[in-house]
Amino acid sequence: MNKPTVLYIIRHGKTMFNTIGRTQGWSDTPLTKEGEKVIHALGIGLKDIPFKEAYSSDSGRAMQTARIILQEHSKGAAIPYATDSRIREWCFGSLDGGYDGELWGVVPRILAFKNYEDMMTNRISYKDLAEAIIAADTADWAEPYDKIKERVWSGFEDIAHRREKDGGGNVMIVSHGLTISFLLSLIDSSLPMQIGLENGSVTKLIYENGRFTIDTVNDIHYIEDGQKQSSNN
């Protein structure tokens, strides 16, 4: 009898750009020392979860996060690990690498809102967000909404479907804040944007017969458990 297929989707650890408030997207910076410390604690908190396999996006910060978690895992050396470019972050085009204030300053104006808070209060759609990013992008790099939707959904769904066909079990996946938030909206369109997912937080999905169910979102108790275990040793 198959076990349930459970995806433990983790937002990567805190990076240099996260710390200084720059938009990362497809640009990349490594985890800070504090970011590494938190992910080591997360790894300790997850060390006894029997993962069948592990994935991350192909961005350096996600790969670094996955390797630290596997390093702390009791069976980490035996867990197959691969990268998948489809689960990387959204591309912010010419706004990639700029300060967050540039992105969240221009996008609300394009959508005819006063500011970021006004935009979020009015609950814009991810399609609106994608189209505004394209309108703000002077380099013609940003992805159209339909392309983002296809790659993000197929990336996570393929991982889940393969695991279900192979008997189910737990899968560790390291991805990115907006990508994880967007995936949740594709599962449940009534959810608000979860742009504020914590670095190292775990969002758990259950996959059965081609359907995702959301179990937990933005869970940091694994980090807290790991920190407690570290302080007791």
N, CA, C and O of each residue as an XYZ file, in Angstrom:
932
protein
N       0.844     -1.196      0.000
C       0.000      0.000      0.000
C       0.884      1.253      0.000
O       1.832      1.349      0.779
N       0.569      2.206     -0.874
C       1.346      3.433     -0.965
C       1.219      4.298      0.285
O       0.159      4.351      0.910
N       2.291      4.964      0.638
C       2.252      5.980      1.682
C       1.753      7.280      1.051
O       1.826      7.444     -0.167
N       1.247      8.206      1.871
C       0.901      9.525      1.324
C       2.148     10.195      0.745
O       3.257      9.984      1.237
N       1.964     10.991     -0.286
C       3.061     11.775     -0.856
C       3.015     13.163     -0.221
O       2.041     13.899     -0.380
N       4.077     13.508      0.496
C       4.111     14.770      1.240
C       5.319     15.585      0.788
O       6.455     15.116      0.853
N       5.065     16.805      0.330
C       6.142     17.707     -0.073
C       6.437     18.686      1.062
O       5.552     19.415      1.509
N       7.683     18.694      1.519
C       8.152     19.677      2.491
C       8.866     20.770      1.682
O      10.040     20.633      1.337
N       8.144     21.849      1.389
C       8.681     22.901      0.525
C       9.261     24.016      1.398
O       8.554     24.638      2.191
N      10.545     24.247      1.234
C      11.303     25.135      2.117
C      11.736     26.383      1.366
O      12.250     26.297      0.251
N      11.529     27.545      1.979
C      12.128     28.753      1.410
C      13.602     28.778      1.810
O      13.949     28.538      2.967
N      14.456     29.070      0.843
C      15.903     29.088      1.081
C      16.281     29.973      2.268
O      15.482     30.794      2.717
N      17.493     29.803      2.768
C      17.993     30.601      3.875
C      18.217     32.052      3.491
O      18.257     32.404      2.313
N      18.362     32.884      4.513
C      18.537     34.330      4.305
C      19.859     34.623      3.614
O      20.909     34.112      4.004
N      19.789     35.454      2.582
C      20.961     35.766      1.763
C      21.422     37.204      1.983
O      20.809     37.979      2.717
N      22.517     37.521      1.323
C      23.033     38.883      1.379
C      21.991     39.869      0.843
O      21.738     40.899      1.468
N      21.382     39.562     -0.316
C      20.377     40.458     -0.890
C      19.148     40.569      0.006
O      18.580     41.653      0.137
N      18.721     39.448      0.635
C      17.609     39.518      1.579
C      17.929     40.497      2.704
O      17.066     41.256      3.145
N      19.179     40.469      3.162
C      19.587     41.274      4.308
C      19.622     42.756      3.983
O      19.259     43.580      4.822
N      20.053     43.109      2.778
C      20.171     44.529      2.425
C      18.980     45.024      1.607
O      18.989     46.153      1.115
N      17.947     44.175      1.461
C      16.710     44.614      0.819
C      16.797     44.774     -0.677
O      16.277     45.742     -1.233
N      17.455     43.826     -1.340
C      17.500     43.859     -2.803
C      16.666     42.720     -3.389
O      16.557     41.642     -2.804
N      16.091     42.981     -4.541
C      15.254     41.999     -5.223
C      16.133     40.931     -5.864
O      17.034     41.256     -6.638
N      15.882     39.664     -5.550
C      16.783     38.624     -6.030
C      16.334     38.002     -7.346
O      17.052     38.081     -8.343
N      15.168     37.390     -7.362
C      14.707     36.794     -8.616
C      15.691     35.794     -9.178
O      16.075     34.838     -8.504
N      16.098     36.016    -10.416
C      17.075     35.123    -11.045
C      18.510     35.529    -10.754
O      19.438     34.770    -11.035
N      18.705     36.719    -10.194
C      20.042     37.045     -9.687
C      20.246     36.247     -8.401
O      19.293     35.675     -7.873
N      21.462     36.203     -7.898
C      21.733     35.267     -6.813
C      22.814     35.803     -5.888
O      23.784     36.411     -6.341
N      22.646     35.577     -4.591
C      23.697     35.844     -3.618
C      23.719     34.694     -2.618
O      22.705     34.021     -2.435
N      24.849     34.459     -1.972
C      24.937     33.342     -1.028
C      24.247     33.641      0.298
O      23.923     34.790      0.600
N      24.031     32.595      1.079
C      23.484     32.755      2.417
C      24.474     33.528      3.287
O      25.688     33.367      3.158
N      23.945     34.358      4.163
C      24.790     35.020      5.154
C      25.158     34.010      6.244
O      24.619     32.903      6.279
N      26.078     34.398      7.131
C      26.444     33.521      8.249
C      25.228     33.211      9.110
O      25.020     32.075      9.534
N      24.418     34.260      9.362
C      23.196     34.050     10.144
C      22.212     33.163      9.380
O      21.544     32.314      9.968
N      22.131     33.371      8.055
C      21.277     32.525      7.236
C      21.690     31.066      7.294
O      20.843     30.178      7.393
N      22.995     30.815      7.233
C      23.503     29.449      7.341
C      23.155     28.843      8.696
O      22.769     27.678      8.787
N      23.296     29.647      9.742
C      23.031     29.171     11.106
C      21.583     28.710     11.254
O      21.309     27.668     11.850
N      20.659     29.503     10.702
C      19.242     29.149     10.772
C      18.964     27.861      9.994
O      18.195     27.015     10.449
N      19.581     27.715      8.835
C      19.347     26.505      8.030
C      19.990     25.278      8.675
O      19.453     24.176      8.557
N      21.114     25.441      9.346
C      21.661     24.314     10.118
C      20.653     23.876     11.183
O      20.445     22.680     11.390
N      20.027     24.848     11.859
C      19.004     24.521     12.860
C      17.811     23.825     12.205
O      17.279     22.858     12.749
N      17.388     24.320     11.028
C      16.305     23.670     10.290
C      16.668     22.233      9.966
O      15.855     21.325     10.140
N      17.903     22.025      9.490
C      18.353     20.671      9.167
C      18.284     19.741     10.369
O      17.892     18.581     10.239
N      18.665     20.245     11.539
C      18.589     19.438     12.769
C      17.128     19.137     13.089
O      16.794     18.023     13.495
N      16.259     20.130     12.907
C      14.833     19.919     13.156
C      14.188     18.919     12.209
O      13.187     18.287     12.546
N      14.773     18.779     11.015
C      14.228     17.851     10.004
C      14.990     16.528      9.937
O      14.655     15.672      9.118
N      15.992     16.345     10.771
C      16.964     15.250     10.564
C      16.376     13.849     10.658
O      16.960     12.897     10.141
N      15.230     13.714     11.311
C      14.644     12.382     11.439
C      13.429     12.170     10.534
O      12.781     11.125     10.600
N      13.117     13.165      9.682
C      12.043     12.979      8.696
C      12.572     12.059      7.600
O      13.602     12.360      6.996
N      11.892     10.943      7.329
C      12.403     10.001      6.319
C      12.120     10.476      4.888
O      11.113     10.105      4.285
N      13.018     11.294      4.365
C      12.849     11.798      2.998
C      13.273     10.741      1.980
O      14.336     10.132      2.099
N      12.425     10.540      0.987
C      12.759      9.625     -0.114
C      13.736     10.270     -1.093
O      14.572      9.591     -1.689
N      13.621     11.591     -1.252
C      14.483     12.325     -2.180
C      14.420     13.806     -1.853
O      13.566     14.258     -1.090
N      15.343     14.550     -2.446
C      15.411     15.989     -2.201
C      15.656     16.710     -3.519
O      16.350     16.210     -4.405
N      15.071     17.890     -3.623
C      15.223     18.737     -4.806
C      15.450     20.175     -4.356
O      15.096     20.559     -3.241
N      16.043     20.951     -5.240
C      16.058     22.399     -5.066
C      15.998     23.030     -6.448
O      16.178     22.352     -7.460
N      15.742     24.333     -6.483
C      15.908     25.041     -7.740
C      17.392     25.050     -8.080
O      18.225     24.623     -7.282
N      17.711     25.539     -9.267
C      19.115     25.563     -9.683
C      19.813     26.857     -9.286
O      20.935     27.109     -9.726
N      19.171     27.681     -8.463
C      19.814     28.894     -7.948
C      20.756     28.530     -6.807
O      20.465     27.640     -6.008
N      21.891     29.230     -6.738
C      22.913     28.888     -5.748
C      22.411     28.914     -4.326
O      22.787     28.056     -3.527
N      21.567     29.883     -3.983
C      21.079     30.000     -2.610
C      20.206     28.814     -2.214
O      20.213     28.386     -1.060
N      19.448     28.282     -3.186
C      18.603     27.118     -2.915
C      19.454     25.855     -2.796
O      19.211     25.018     -1.927
N      20.448     25.721     -3.668
C      21.337     24.556     -3.587
C      22.134     24.562     -2.284
O      22.304     23.519     -1.653
N      22.623     25.740     -1.879
C      23.361     25.853     -0.629
C      22.479     25.449      0.556
O      22.924     24.736      1.455
N      21.233     25.910      0.547
C      20.282     25.560      1.607
C      20.046     24.051      1.657
O      20.085     23.448      2.729
N      19.804     23.447      0.498
C      19.538     22.001      0.449
C      20.727     21.198      0.973
O      20.549     20.216      1.694
N      21.926     21.612      0.612
C      23.113     20.856      1.036
C      23.323     20.938      2.546
O      23.727     19.958      3.173
N      23.050     22.104      3.130
C      23.183     22.232      4.591
C      22.169     21.334      5.291
O      22.508     20.653      6.259
N      20.927     21.327      4.808
C      19.895     20.477      5.420
C      20.288     19.004      5.329
O      20.184     18.266      6.308
N      20.740     18.583      4.149
C      21.137     17.181      3.974
C      22.361     16.838      4.812
O      22.497     15.708      5.281
N      23.241     17.794      5.001
C      24.430     17.593      5.834
C      24.030     17.276      7.278
O      24.685     16.477      7.947
N      22.951     17.905      7.752
C      22.497     17.700      9.128
C      21.591     16.472      9.275
O      21.360     16.002     10.389
N      21.084     15.958      8.165
C      20.115     14.865      8.225
C      20.792     13.552      8.601
O      21.909     13.271      8.166
N      20.107     12.756      9.410
C      20.687     11.495      9.887
C      20.994     10.523      8.747
O      21.891      9.690      8.869
N      20.253     10.626      7.639
C      20.484      9.758      6.471
C      20.802     10.591      5.228
O      20.604     10.131      4.103
N      21.290     11.807      5.432
C      21.450     12.757      4.331
C      22.287     12.264      3.173
O      21.987     12.559      2.016
N      23.337     11.511      3.475
C      24.234     11.028      2.417
C      23.536     10.044      1.484
O      23.970      9.850      0.349
N      22.462      9.425      1.955
C      21.766      8.402      1.164
C      20.528      8.946      0.452
O      19.878      8.212     -0.293
N      20.193     10.215      0.667
C      18.988     10.785      0.056
C      19.340     11.330     -1.333
O      20.171     12.232     -1.432
N      18.735     10.810     -2.404
C      19.016     11.333     -3.748
C      18.631     12.802     -3.841
O      17.580     13.208     -3.345
N      19.490     13.601     -4.485
C      19.251     15.048     -4.586
C      19.454     15.498     -6.031
O      20.411     15.095     -6.691
N      18.540     16.337     -6.508
C      18.630     16.872     -7.876
C      18.110     18.300     -7.887
O      17.389     18.716     -6.980
N      18.485     19.054     -8.931
C      17.970     20.409     -9.099
C      16.952     20.437    -10.234
O      16.982     19.603    -11.139
N      16.055     21.410    -10.165
C      15.033     21.588    -11.201
C      14.860     23.088    -11.437
O      14.432     23.814    -10.540
N      15.189     23.547    -12.635
C      15.128     24.978    -12.932
C      13.704     25.518    -12.917
O      13.505     26.727    -12.805
N      12.714     24.641    -13.030
C      11.329     25.101    -13.086
C      10.837     25.666    -11.755
O       9.880     26.440    -11.729
N      11.482     25.287    -10.647
C      11.010     25.746     -9.335
C      11.853     26.916     -8.818
O      11.853     27.205     -7.622
N      12.570     27.585     -9.724
C      13.316     28.779     -9.313
C      12.355     29.950     -9.109
O      11.157     29.842     -9.372
N      12.906     31.074     -8.631
C      12.101     32.255     -8.349
C      11.573     32.886     -9.637
O      12.039     32.568    -10.732
N      10.601     33.781     -9.494
C      10.164     34.599    -10.624
C      11.347     35.433    -11.099
O      12.241     35.758    -10.318
N      11.345     35.772    -12.368
C      12.343     36.692    -12.921
C      11.758     38.104    -12.922
O      10.660     38.331    -13.432
N      12.502     39.048    -12.346
C      12.033     40.425    -12.266
C      12.650     41.318    -13.338
O      12.581     42.544    -13.244
N      13.250     40.708    -14.352
C      13.789     41.453    -15.476
C      14.833     42.470    -15.055
O      15.730     42.149    -14.275
N      14.730     43.686    -15.557
C      15.720     44.725    -15.251
C      15.660     45.164    -13.795
O      16.565     45.854    -13.326
N      14.601     44.775    -13.063
C      14.496     45.099    -11.638
C      15.234     44.089    -10.764
O      15.409     44.313     -9.566
N      15.665     42.977    -11.358
C      16.460     41.990    -10.626
C      17.737     42.655    -10.100
O      18.451     43.326    -10.845
N      18.007     42.462     -8.834
C      19.226     43.018     -8.250
C      19.076     44.423     -7.723
O      19.945     44.906     -6.996
N      17.975     45.101     -8.078
C      17.738     46.448     -7.565
C      17.168     46.390     -6.158
O      16.834     45.315     -5.662
N      17.058     47.533     -5.522
C      16.474     47.561     -4.190
C      14.987     47.236     -4.244
O      14.303     47.571     -5.211
N      14.489     46.575     -3.183
C      13.077     46.194     -3.124
C      12.167     47.395     -3.334
O      11.092     47.281     -3.921
N      12.613     48.548     -2.847
C      11.806     49.760     -2.986
C      11.549     50.153     -4.428
O      10.534     50.778     -4.736
N      12.479     49.784     -5.323
C      12.270     50.076     -6.748
C      11.131     49.211     -7.300
O      10.209     49.717     -7.941
N      11.209     47.905     -7.042
C      10.173     46.984     -7.522
C       8.810     47.347     -6.941
O       7.837     47.515     -7.676
N       8.750     47.468     -5.607
C       7.466     47.697     -4.952
C       7.071     49.166     -4.949
O       6.030     49.541     -4.410
N       7.925     50.002     -5.567
C       7.545     51.390     -5.811
C       6.879     51.549     -7.162
O       5.871     52.245     -7.289
N       7.450     50.893     -8.184
C       6.940     51.062     -9.538
C       5.719     50.191     -9.824
O       4.797     50.634    -10.510
N       5.697     48.939     -9.302
C       4.597     48.019     -9.618
C       3.239     48.572     -9.163
O       2.295     48.540     -9.951
N       3.098     49.074     -7.934
C       1.791     49.630     -7.548
C       1.355     50.786     -8.444
O       0.171     50.906     -8.758
N       2.288     51.634     -8.859
C       1.919     52.765     -9.722
C       1.408     52.283    -11.074
O       0.451     52.834    -11.618
N       2.053     51.253    -11.612
C       1.596     50.681    -12.889
C       0.165     50.156    -12.759
O      -0.631     50.246    -13.693
N      -0.145     49.605    -11.583
C      -1.474     49.037    -11.348
C      -2.452     50.061    -10.768
O      -3.552     49.708    -10.343
N      -2.040     51.336    -10.756
C      -2.895     52.458    -10.335
C      -3.230     52.444     -8.845
O      -4.323     52.835     -8.437
N      -2.258     51.983     -8.033
C      -2.402     52.074     -6.583
C      -1.433     53.116     -6.041
O      -0.437     53.445     -6.687
N      -1.732     53.637     -4.843
C      -0.893     54.677     -4.254
C       0.476     54.141     -3.846
O       1.497     54.800     -4.042
N       0.485     52.941     -3.278
C       1.725     52.362     -2.755
C       1.553     50.858     -2.567
O       0.514     50.291     -2.904
N       2.587     50.225     -2.026
C       2.579     48.766     -1.825
C       1.432     48.344     -0.906
O       0.723     47.382     -1.201
N       1.249     49.056      0.200
C       0.209     48.693      1.167
C      -1.178     48.780      0.528
O      -2.025     47.913      0.745
N      -1.395     49.818     -0.249
C      -2.672     49.988     -0.947
C      -2.905     48.839     -1.922
O      -4.016     48.320     -2.031
N      -1.847     48.449     -2.627
C      -1.934     47.351     -3.587
C      -2.284     46.036     -2.891
O      -3.155     45.299     -3.353
N      -1.602     45.743     -1.778
C      -1.829     44.475     -1.084
C      -3.198     44.449     -0.413
O      -3.830     43.395     -0.341
N      -3.659     45.590      0.075
C      -4.993     45.662      0.689
C      -6.074     45.317     -0.333
O      -7.098     44.724      0.004
N      -5.828     45.699     -1.583
C      -6.803     45.441     -2.648
C      -6.646     44.062     -3.297
O      -7.352     43.726     -4.248
N      -5.716     43.279     -2.770
C      -5.545     41.884     -3.192
C      -5.461     41.734     -4.710
O      -6.355     41.172     -5.343
N      -4.386     42.241     -5.273
C      -4.157     42.049     -6.705
C      -3.925     40.571     -6.996
O      -3.616     39.794     -6.092
N      -4.074     40.193     -8.242
C      -3.827     38.808     -8.637
C      -2.364     38.645     -9.044
O      -1.670     39.624     -9.318
N      -1.910     37.405     -9.078
C      -0.545     37.134     -9.539
C      -0.403     37.476    -11.021
O       0.679     37.842    -11.480
N      -1.490     37.354    -11.757
C      -1.456     37.746    -13.171
C      -1.226     39.257    -13.288
O      -0.434     39.708    -14.116
N      -1.918     40.027    -12.457
C      -1.693     41.476    -12.420
C      -0.227     41.776    -12.103
O       0.399     42.623    -12.741
N       0.306     41.069    -11.109
C       1.690     41.299    -10.697
C       2.656     40.993    -11.834
O       3.568     41.773    -12.108
N       2.452     39.850    -12.497
C       3.340     39.462    -13.596
C       3.289     40.485    -14.731
O       4.324     40.837    -15.298
N       2.094     40.958    -15.058
C       1.959     41.928    -16.154
C       2.583     43.268    -15.788
O       3.141     43.948    -16.650
N       2.493     43.657    -14.508
C       3.104     44.914    -14.066
C       4.625     44.812    -14.099
O       5.305     45.778    -14.447
N       5.158     43.656    -13.739
C       6.609     43.459    -13.794
C       7.106     43.555    -15.237
O       8.141     44.166    -15.503
N       6.366     42.949    -16.163
C       6.724     43.044    -17.585
C       6.682     44.504    -18.050
O       7.558     44.947    -18.793
N       5.668     45.244    -17.613
C       5.549     46.652    -18.003
C       6.698     47.488    -17.453
O       7.115     48.462    -18.079
N       7.215     47.106    -16.272
C       8.314     47.854    -15.652
C       9.683     47.433    -16.168
O      10.664     48.158    -15.997
N       9.752     46.269    -16.795
C      11.021     45.684    -17.229
C      11.517     46.363    -18.511
O      10.867     46.294    -19.554
N      12.650     47.001    -18.417
C      13.210     47.692    -19.598
C      14.139     46.789    -20.412
O      14.638     47.200    -21.460
N      14.373     45.568    -19.940
C      15.310     44.667    -20.624
C      14.623     43.535    -21.374
O      15.289     42.759    -22.060
N      13.283     43.427    -21.254
C      12.516     42.382    -21.931
C      12.946     40.988    -21.470
O      13.044     40.066    -22.279
N      13.203     40.839    -20.160
C      13.616     39.540    -19.593
C      12.505     38.871    -18.791
O      12.458     37.644    -18.706
N      11.609     39.664    -18.201
C      10.602     39.110    -17.300
C       9.690     38.125    -18.043
O       9.448     38.261    -19.242
N       9.199     37.143    -17.305
C       8.387     36.074    -17.897
C       6.894     36.440    -17.929
O       6.388     37.037    -16.979
N       6.199     36.094    -18.995
C       4.744     36.245    -19.013
C       4.089     35.329    -17.976
O       4.646     34.298    -17.598
N       2.911     35.720    -17.531
C       2.194     34.967    -16.500
C       2.016     33.494    -16.884
O       2.283     32.606    -16.075
N       1.572     33.237    -18.104
C       1.294     31.854    -18.502
C       2.556     30.988    -18.471
O       2.489     29.799    -18.161
N       3.690     31.581    -18.791
C       4.951     30.839    -18.755
C       5.351     30.519    -17.316
O       5.800     29.410    -17.024
N       5.188     31.493    -16.417
C       5.487     31.245    -14.999
C       4.577     30.141    -14.472
O       5.034     29.215    -13.802
N       3.301     30.245    -14.777
C       2.320     29.266    -14.289
C       2.666     27.861    -14.765
O       2.631     26.906    -13.989
N       3.000     27.744    -16.048
C       3.299     26.414    -16.610
C       4.543     25.819    -15.969
O       4.546     24.643    -15.604
N       5.603     26.614    -15.825
C       6.850     26.044    -15.298
C       6.751     25.707    -13.809
O       7.229     24.661    -13.369
N       6.124     26.604    -13.036
C       6.030     26.355    -11.590
C       5.129     25.156    -11.317
O       5.489     24.274    -10.537
N       3.974     25.119    -11.948
C       3.046     24.006    -11.703
C       3.655     22.681    -12.167
O       3.624     21.692    -11.435
N       4.203     22.662    -13.370
C       4.749     21.398    -13.891
C       5.938     20.940    -13.053
O       6.123     19.739    -12.855
N       6.753     21.883    -12.554
C       7.901     21.509    -11.739
C       7.483     20.766    -10.487
O       7.957     19.659    -10.230
N       6.598     21.366     -9.706
C       6.172     20.731     -8.451
C       5.287     19.518     -8.699
O       5.401     18.514     -7.996
N       4.404     19.602     -9.692
C       3.487     18.486     -9.957
C       4.241     17.265    -10.462
O       3.906     16.140    -10.092
N       5.244     17.465    -11.293
C       6.036     16.332    -11.785
C       6.766     15.627    -10.643
O       6.805     14.398    -10.585
N       7.344     16.416     -9.737
C       8.036     15.831     -8.575
C       7.054     15.003     -7.748
O       7.350     13.869     -7.373
N       5.889     15.576     -7.468
C       4.889     14.883     -6.654
C       4.355     13.637     -7.359
O       4.186     12.589     -6.735
N       4.091     13.754     -8.653
C       3.526     12.635     -9.417
C       4.512     11.461     -9.483
O       4.123     10.304     -9.326
N       5.796     11.778     -9.716
C       6.801     10.698     -9.749
C       6.891      9.987     -8.402
O       6.988      8.761     -8.346
N       6.857     10.752     -7.334
C       6.960     10.151     -5.997
C       5.740      9.292     -5.701
O       5.870      8.207     -5.134
N       4.533      9.773     -6.086
C       3.318      8.992     -5.851
C       3.375      7.672     -6.616
O       3.022      6.624     -6.077
N       3.818      7.723     -7.871
C       3.927      6.502     -8.681
C       4.929      5.519     -8.101
O       4.820      4.310     -8.304
N       5.923      6.059     -7.363
C       6.986      5.225     -6.816
C       6.726      4.831     -5.369
O       7.653      4.474     -4.641
N       5.459      4.898     -4.953
C       5.113      4.410     -3.618
C       4.867      5.485     -2.580
O       4.573      5.174     -1.426
N       4.983      6.747     -2.971
C       4.720      7.829     -2.032
C       5.873      8.065     -1.063
O       6.977      7.554     -1.250
N       5.594      8.846     -0.027
C       6.622      9.196      0.952
C       6.911     10.689      0.942
O       6.246     11.466      0.256
N       7.910     11.067      1.713
C       8.235     12.484      1.911
C       9.304     12.971      0.938
O      10.265     12.262      0.641
N       9.118     14.191      0.450
C      10.076     14.819     -0.458
C      10.456     16.190      0.101
O       9.583     16.979      0.464
N      11.745     16.469      0.168
C      12.229     17.787      0.576
C      12.494     18.618     -0.671
O      13.174     18.158     -1.588
N      11.963     19.842     -0.715
C      12.137     20.724     -1.866
C      12.507     22.121     -1.383
O      11.798     22.697     -0.558
N      13.601     22.666     -1.885
C      13.989     24.037     -1.537
C      13.690     24.946     -2.720
O      14.208     24.752     -3.819
N      12.844     25.944     -2.473
C      12.457     26.868     -3.534
C      12.523     28.302     -3.000
O      13.382     28.617     -2.176
N      11.625     29.167     -3.465
C      11.731     30.607     -3.239
C      10.398     31.200     -2.824
O       9.339     30.645     -3.116
N      10.462     32.346     -2.131
C       9.284     32.917     -1.509
C       8.109     33.156     -2.434
O       7.011     32.663     -2.176
N       8.317     33.902     -3.507
C       7.207     34.217     -4.402
C       6.747     32.984     -5.168
O       5.555     32.825     -5.432
N       7.676     32.118     -5.523
C       7.315     30.888     -6.238
C       6.441     29.991     -5.368
O       5.452     29.438     -5.849
N       6.795     29.843     -4.095
C       6.000     29.014     -3.180
C       4.624     29.643     -2.979
O       3.602     28.958     -3.020
N       4.616     30.958     -2.762
C       3.354     31.679     -2.589
C       2.451     31.515     -3.812
O       1.247     31.294     -3.680
N       3.039     31.624     -4.993
C       2.279     31.472     -6.238
C       1.719     30.063     -6.379
O       0.571     29.886     -6.786
N       2.535     29.052     -6.041
C       2.058     27.666     -6.093
C       0.835     27.483     -5.203
O      -0.129     26.826     -5.597
N       0.871     28.062     -4.006
C      -0.274     27.951     -3.099
C      -1.530     28.536     -3.739
O      -2.624     27.996     -3.569
N      -1.377     29.641     -4.475
C      -2.536     30.268     -5.118
C      -3.102     29.400     -6.238
O      -4.300     29.440     -6.517
N      -2.239     28.618     -6.874
C      -2.708     27.717     -7.927
C      -3.496     26.543     -7.337
O      -4.343     25.950     -8.004
N      -3.203     26.224     -6.083
C      -3.936     25.160     -5.386
C      -5.236     25.699     -4.805
O      -6.277     25.049     -4.891
N      -5.173     26.886     -4.215
C      -6.342     27.507     -3.590
C      -6.346     28.992     -3.947
O      -5.623     29.786     -3.344
N      -7.154     29.354     -4.916
C      -7.160     30.728     -5.432
C      -7.716     31.740     -4.439
O      -7.591     32.945     -4.657
N      -8.331     31.273     -3.347
C      -8.885     32.195     -2.356
C      -7.821     32.712     -1.389
O      -8.080     33.642     -0.625
N      -6.630     32.119     -1.416
C      -5.587     32.527     -0.482
C      -5.033     33.906     -0.843
O      -4.909     34.237     -2.023
N      -4.698     34.719      0.182
C      -4.002     35.978     -0.098
C      -2.554     35.697     -0.485
O      -2.052     34.598     -0.253
N      -1.883     36.683     -1.072
C      -0.464     36.528     -1.392
C       0.343     36.284     -0.113
O       0.185     36.990      0.883
N       1.199     35.282     -0.163
C       2.037     34.943      0.991
C       3.472     35.411      0.733
O       4.418     34.648      0.927
N       3.633     36.650      0.300
C       4.954     37.129     -0.087
C       5.919     37.120      1.103
O       7.132     37.028      0.918
N       5.380     37.216      2.326
C       6.235     37.301      3.504
C       6.663     35.974      4.103
O       6.914     35.912      5.307
N       6.758     34.918      3.324
C       7.222     33.636      3.864
C       8.613     33.799      4.463
O       9.484     34.430      3.865
N       8.817     33.223      5.650
C      10.097     33.343      6.344
C      11.176     32.503      5.655
O      10.894     31.433      5.115
N      12.407     33.000      5.681
C      13.537     32.184      5.217
C      13.635     30.942      6.088
O      13.643     31.035      7.315
N      13.710     29.774      5.447
C      13.800     28.522      6.183
C      12.464     27.956      6.622
O      12.423     26.887      7.232
N      11.364     28.649      6.325
C      10.046     28.128      6.703
C       9.680     26.933      5.833
O      10.158     26.788      4.708
N       8.820     26.081      6.382
C       8.372     24.869      5.688
C       6.887     24.999      5.356
O       6.064     25.272      6.231
N       6.565     24.806      4.109
C       5.177     24.734      3.657
C       4.935     23.298      3.199
O       5.605     22.804      2.293
N       3.987     22.648      3.826
C       3.799     21.214      3.586
C       2.546     20.976      2.739
O       1.459     21.452      3.064
N       2.724     20.231      1.650
C       1.618     19.869      0.766
C       1.474     18.354      0.714
O       2.463     17.622      0.749
N       0.226     17.892      0.628
C      -0.060     16.470      0.451
C      -0.608     16.281     -0.964
O      -1.498     17.013     -1.395
N      -0.073     15.302     -1.673
C      -0.472     15.052     -3.064
C      -1.089     13.658     -3.162
O      -0.477     12.662     -2.775
N      -2.309     13.609     -3.688
C      -3.004     12.329     -3.810
C      -3.912     12.345     -5.031
O      -4.750     13.233     -5.190
N      -3.731     11.346     -5.890
C      -4.568     11.196     -7.085
C      -4.619     12.465     -7.926
O      -5.679     12.881     -8.392
N      -3.447     13.068     -8.110
C      -3.349     14.230     -8.980
C      -3.783     15.545     -8.365
O      -3.876     16.552     -9.067
N      -4.052     15.557     -7.060
C      -4.509     16.786     -6.400
C      -3.623     17.127     -5.202
O      -3.211     16.246     -4.448
N      -3.339     18.422     -5.041
C      -2.601     18.912     -3.883
C      -3.579     19.371     -2.797
O      -4.620     19.957     -3.095
N      -3.238     19.103     -1.555
C      -3.922     19.665     -0.397
C      -2.883     20.406      0.439
O      -1.796     19.884      0.685
N      -3.211     21.610      0.872
C      -2.291     22.397      1.698
C      -2.437     21.963      3.144
O      -3.533     22.001      3.704
N      -1.325     21.549      3.751
C      -1.330     21.112      5.144
C      -0.901     22.253      6.069
O      -1.669     22.674      6.934
N       0.334     22.756      5.885
C       0.815     23.877      6.697
C       1.525     24.884      5.792
O       2.055     24.520      4.741
N       1.531     26.145      6.208
C       2.180     27.220      5.451
C       3.079     28.020      6.390
O       2.673     28.378      7.496
N       4.313     28.298      5.935
C       5.213     29.193      6.673
C       5.498     28.685      8.083
O       5.526     29.466      9.034
N       5.706     27.385      8.215
C       5.939     26.744      9.514
C       7.417     26.873      9.890
O       8.291     26.422      9.150
N       7.694     27.491     11.047
C       9.087     27.634     11.487
C       9.402     26.772     12.706
O      10.456     26.941     13.317
N       8.512     25.853     13.071
C       8.767     25.081     14.290
C       9.941     24.118     14.125
O      10.564     23.740     15.117
N      10.254     23.713     12.893
C      11.425     22.841     12.697
C      12.718     23.603     13.019
O      13.656     23.031     13.575
N      12.763     24.886     12.670
C      13.920     25.716     13.028
C      14.018     25.824     14.539
O      15.094     25.649     15.111
N      12.900     26.111     15.183
C      12.879     26.266     16.648
C      13.283     24.967     17.344
O      14.013     24.990     18.335
N      12.803     23.826     16.818
C      13.179     22.522     17.391
C      14.682     22.302     17.267
O      15.332     21.843     18.206
N      15.230     22.638     16.089
C      16.666     22.464     15.865
C      17.491     23.356     16.771
O      18.537     22.942     17.271
N      17.026     24.577     16.986
C      17.741     25.498     17.882
C      17.749     24.983     19.311
O      18.756     25.095     20.009
N      16.616     24.411     19.754
C      16.527     23.843     21.100
C      17.478     22.654     21.249
O      18.176     22.520     22.254
N      17.488     21.796     20.227
C      18.393     20.633     20.295
C      19.850     21.073     20.342
O      20.653     20.493     21.073
N      20.195     22.105     19.558
C      21.575     22.594     19.546
C      21.977     23.170     20.895
O      23.099     22.959     21.356
N      21.057     23.904     21.534
C      21.384     24.531     22.825
C      21.465     23.521     23.946
O      22.092     23.777     24.974
N      20.822     22.350     23.749
C      20.845     21.308     24.790
C      22.068     20.404     24.681
O      22.350     19.624     25.592
N      22.794     20.506     23.569
C      23.971     19.641     23.360
C      25.240     20.301     23.886
O      26.321     19.721     23.795
